């Protein structure tokens, strides 16, 4: 479902390139942990995979199609329909209730508010935070906020979930819960061939590395 071919990226023309022509296929139905020393581009790789950055060389392939040089409109449409994101700090809007943050990607993807809210409440229930649906982020714990962020990433049932250090700010108990949720996500959202969802986690957390199905070292 997701692969890179001969991938390199530089933030400035003539600047230092990351990834050194990386070619890799991410296995559907598996959690792949991306690891490496600071500065090797773990988070940058997620932004390239998520079509928010364009590689200087090579290609991102989604469902068999090269997509990294598609128009902004096409890439935005693909992100909305096919890719979910989880960030280290949850990145919830402090001014809105939890449920509204969860359903935002679905509304952007064209879902009706009624359908989006139903799906959002279903996910919050699965993650054990349904009681917090009408609370604002400042009224919930960090672990709960990250579970909410996972709900937001899954709300459109995307084929790919990209998580950037999702356990970095959590204690071990909450980290276990978030990783378990991301692991469960691989077995849902199966395509017509029976393949599971692809989950890619950028991390330096030994706990995540130990429990990932596959590890990509940069």
Secondary structure as GFF3:
##gff-version 3
##sequence-region A 1 218
A	DSSP	beta_strand	2	9	.	.	.	ID=ss1
A	DSSP	beta_strand	18	26	.	.	.	ID=ss2
A	DSSP	beta_strand	31	35	.	.	.	ID=ss3
A	DSSP	alpha_helix	42	49	.	.	.	ID=ss4
A	DSSP	beta_strand	57	62	.	.	.	ID=ss5
A	DSSP	beta_strand	65	66	.	.	.	ID=ss6
A	DSSP	alpha_helix	72	82	.	.	.	ID=ss7
A	DSSP	beta_strand	83	86	.	.	.	ID=ss8
A	DSSP	alpha_helix	98	108	.	.	.	ID=ss9
A	DSSP	alpha_helix	113	126	.	.	.	ID=ss10
A	DSSP	three_ten_helix	130	132	.	.	.	ID=ss11
A	DSSP	three_ten_helix	137	139	.	.	.	ID=ss12
A	DSSP	alpha_helix	142	154	.	.	.	ID=ss13
A	DSSP	beta_strand	160	164	.	.	.	ID=ss14
A	DSSP	alpha_helix	172	185	.	.	.	ID=ss15
A	DSSP	beta_strand	198	202	.	.	.	ID=ss16
A	DSSP	alpha_helix	206	211	.	.	.	ID=ss17
A	DSSP	beta_strand	214	217	.	.	.	ID=ss18
###
